[in-house]
Amino acid sequence: MHAFIISLPKDKLRREHLEAQLRQTTVPFTVIEAVNGAALPSDALAAAYDPGKAVRRFNRELSKGEIGCALSHVSIYRRMVEEDIPMALILEDDAHILDPDLAATLAGLARACPPHEPVAVLLSHVRRYDARRKTLLDDGRALHDVYRGVCTHGYVVTQAAAAILLENLYPVHVVADKWEYIQHMFPVKALVPYAIGLAPASQSSSIIAMGARPKKTSTGGNYVYYLRKYLDQLRFLVTRRPFIRIAHQDKSQHDFQ
C-alpha cells in the first residue's frame, strides 16, 4: 500500500522525521504539498469553499487553515480516483509510527478491505469504539466501528471511499476530521490497538498558526442546524445506541497527542 504525506514546504523537520520512519518500515510514500489556505487567492477560495453550507451544516465557517487542510486531503482523494489507486495510507507530517511492522499491518488491511467497498480505517488513537462488532486481522489487531472518532494524521481509505469523499466534500464545507459526519456516507473503522500516534511537533499546529477558528453563529438564527442536530441525536439514541457496547482504548506512552 502506498502512503501519502501531507506537508507544508516550511515544515521540513516534521516531514523528514516521518520520512525516516517510513523508510524503516519499507512502506513506499509520496509527499503531497499541503494547501496553504491563507495564501489562496480570493477567486480560488470562492471556487473551493462553500461558507453557506458550512454554516448550515455545522453552525460556523472554517478558518483558512482548516480550508487548506480539507483541500489537502481532498486532493489525495481526487488522485486516488484519477490514477486508479485501490487503497492509500494518508498521513499528516506530525504523525509518529508506533507499529514497527506497519507494512504487514497495511497488507492485512488491504486483505480485509476490498477497494470497491467504501471504508475508512483510522490508524490513530480512537478513544471510544463499538466492542460488539469487530473484524479480526492476522496480527491480532481488530477493526471496530468508530464512536465519534477525530484526527486525520493517520488513516486508510479505499478507492470507493475516496470517490464518495471527493463527491461530497468538495467544495469544502467541513473540517477534514469530522468522521462523525463521514460515517453517514460509509463505515468508518478503528484499528485496535492503534498503529500511528503523534510526534512532539504536533504540539504546535500549522493550522492554528494560520488563524483562529471562527466562532459559531448565534444560537438564535440557525434553526435548521439545531433541528438537524437534535433529530440526528434522537435517531442515534433510538436506532443505534441500544446495540452498541462502548469500549475505551488507552493511549500509548509514545503518543504525544
N, C-alpha and C positions, 0 to 999 in steps of 0.2 A: 504494500500500500504506500502511496506517495503522500508526503506531508507538505503542507504549505505554511510558511511562517509569515505572519503579517507584522510589518515593522516600518516605522518611520525612518528615513535616512539618518536622522540625527541620533537615533538610539543604537549606536554601533556596539557598545559594550553589552547591552541586553542581547542583541542579535548574535554576537559572537559566542556568548555563554551558551545559548540554546543550540547553535550550530555545532559546537564542540560536543555537546551531549548527544545530539542526534547521530553524529558520525560514529560515536562509540556503539550505538545501537544498530548501525548499518541501515537505518531507515532512510531511503532517499528523500530529498526535500528540495523545495524551491522557495526562495524569498520573494514575497509579494510586497511591493511598496505600498504602505498604508496610505489611504486618502487623508490628507490634511484638511479637515473641514474648515478650519479658519482661513485657509488660503483659496477656497473655492470662489471663483467669480460669481457674481450675482445671477447671471443667466444659467450657469451650470447648477447652482444651488436650487434655483427655481425649478429646473427640469428634474432634479434628482430627489427632491424632498417635498413632502406634502404636509405642511403645518396644520392645515384644517383637519385632515384625517388624524393626525397625532393628537390634537385636542379632543376631537370627538371620541376617539378610542381610549385615550389614556389621560385626558384632562390636563395636558401640558404639552408645550412644544419641546423639541430636542435642542440641546446645545450644539454648537458647531462641531465640537469634539465627538459627541455621540453620533452626529450625522456622518462624520468621516469614518468612524468605527463601523457603523452599519454598512456603509457603502463598500468598505474594505472586504467585509465578509460576503456581501452580495457579489462582488467581483469574482470571488472564487466559485460561488455557485454558478455564475454565468460561464466561467471557464470549464467547469465540470460538464456542463451541458454541451457547450460548443465543441469541446475536444473529446467527448465521449469517455470521460473518466468514471469508472464504475463506483469508486469509493475513495474518500480522501480523509486524511487527518488534518484538521485545521488548528493551528497554534498561534497564539499571540506571543510576542517576543519576551514577555515576562514569565513564560511557562518554565517549569522545572521538572525534568523527567524523574519520576520516582521508581519506575519499573525498569530494572536492569535488563529485562528480556522483552522490551517493548515490541520488537519486530515479531516475536512469536504471539504476543497478545493481539497485535493487529491482524495477524494471519488468522487467529481464532475468530476475531470479529468478522473478518471477511467471509469465513465459512458460515457463520451464524446469521449474517445479514445480506441476503442477495441484493445486488444493485438495483433490481427492478422493483424492490419493495421499499417504500419510503420510511426511513427511520433515521433518527439521530441518536448517537450514544455519547453521553457526557463522560469523559475520562477524568474529569476533575472531581473535587470533593462535592458530594451531594449529601447534605445533612440528613434529609429525610427521604425515604423511598418506600414503596409498597413491598412488603416482605412476602406476601402471599403468592404473587406471580413472578416467576423467575425462569431464566434460561441458563442452564449450566454450561460453561465453557470448558475446554480441555484442561486448562491450567488451574482449575479450582475456583476461578472467579465466576461471577454470575451477573446476568443482566436483569435489572429490576425496573419497573415503571417508576419514573421520577415523580416526586411530590414537591412541586414548586422549586425546581432547580434554577440556579443562576450561574453566571460566569461563562465566558467563551474563550478561555485561554487554552483549552484542550478538548476537542470533541471530534467525532467522526460522523460524516453524513454519506448516505448512499446517493447515487446519481438521481434516483427517483425523488428523493427528498430535496436535493438541490434544485430540481426543476420546479417543485412546488414552492420552495422558498423564493426563488427568483420571480415567479409569477405573482406571489402575494406580498412580498416585502419591498417591491420597487414600483414607484418611488418610495423611498424610505419614510416611515412614519412611527417606528418603534425602535427602541434600543436593541442591540444585537442579541442580548442575552435574555430576552423576555420569553423564556421557554414555556412559561405557563400559557402564553398566547399561542405559541407554536404548537403546543400539544393539541390544540383544536384542529390542526391540519393533518397530523400524523403522529405515531408513537415516538415519545422521547424516553430513552432508557438511561439508566445509570450503571456504570461498571463498578462492581463492588467485589473486593476492595479497589479503590481508585488508583490510577496509574500516573496522573500528572498533577503536580502541585504548582505553587508559585515561587519564583525566585525572590530574594530580598529586594531586588529592583522594583518589584511590583508595589512597594510601599509609596513610591512617587509615580503617580499616574500621568501619562502623556495626555490622556483625555481630559483630566481635571485641569491640567495646565492650559488647555485651550479655552477655558471659560466655565463659569459656574453653571450648574443645571438650572434651567428656567423653572420658576415656581409654578405650581399648579394654578389653574384658573380658579376664580371664585366659585364657591360651592353653590351659589345662587342661580347660575345661568346654564350650566351644562347638564340639563335634566336627562338627556339621552344617555350620557356617560354613566350617571348614577343608577338609572333604571337598568341598564345592561349589566352593570356591576352586581347589583343585588339579585337580579334574575339568574346570573351565572352562579353566584354563590348558592342560591336556593337549589338550582339544578344539580350542582355538585353534591350538596348535602343529602338530596333525595335519591339520586341515581348512582352515585359512586362511593361516597364516604362509608356507607354501611358495609361495603365489600372490600375495603382497604384495611390492611394491618400495617400501620406506620412503624418503620424501624429507623433507628438513628445510627449514623456512621461517625465514628471518631475521626479526628484529624490526625494526620501523620506528623510526627515531630519535625519532619523535614519540609513541611509545607508552611510557607510564610504568610498565608492569607490571614 
